Amino acid sequence: MEAVVRPKPNPALKRLAKLIGTWEMKGRTYDSKHDNVSGHVAIRWFSGGFFMVQEGEVESKGFKVHGLEVVGYDSSTRTFTANVYSDMSESPSKYYWDVRGDSVKHWTKGAKYTGRFSDDGKTLSGGWRPTGRGRKSSGNAYDVVMTRVE
């Protein structure tokens, strides 16, 4: 009987490793002087290591959104692509990631997150902003600090 040789995940996926863990988040919309955004996410590798899975919730001004995101690497385009499933839509939303060193970018059509890890990797600070001709609103522009709790 021949042994089955398992494929190996693309080495580019290692760039996402800093995100793995459980995170608490606090922040504020661009129009607030006080924190009004909170939430938590758990980020892990899916069995086999080909995908990163992020599950959590974010609350802003009393409105809560639950989401599940599955991130993979498309070697033909050299991009990290993601599908986000939430309790806001029957269809997944398409997102993209780029992690290089301490810099993190996460975006979808109309909005982009830019953040940076602390030297010890225990915090990730950044913010979401509209792209293109999008106008800033309390729903699409906020800053958040994520703190690793596990």
ZICORVEN-V416291 format. One line per field, one symbol per residue. phi: phi as a letter, one per 30 degrees, with the letter a starting at -180 (. if undefined). A space follows every 10 residues. Layout:
BEGIN
phi: ???
END
This chain:
BEGIN
phi: .dddcddcdd eeddddeddd kcbcbbabdd cccbebbbla bcbbddejid bccbblbbbb hiccbcbbbc cbccddchbc cbcccbdcad cdccbbbbbb iccbbbbbdj abcbbbdded icbbcaacbd cicdcdbddb bacbcccdcb
END
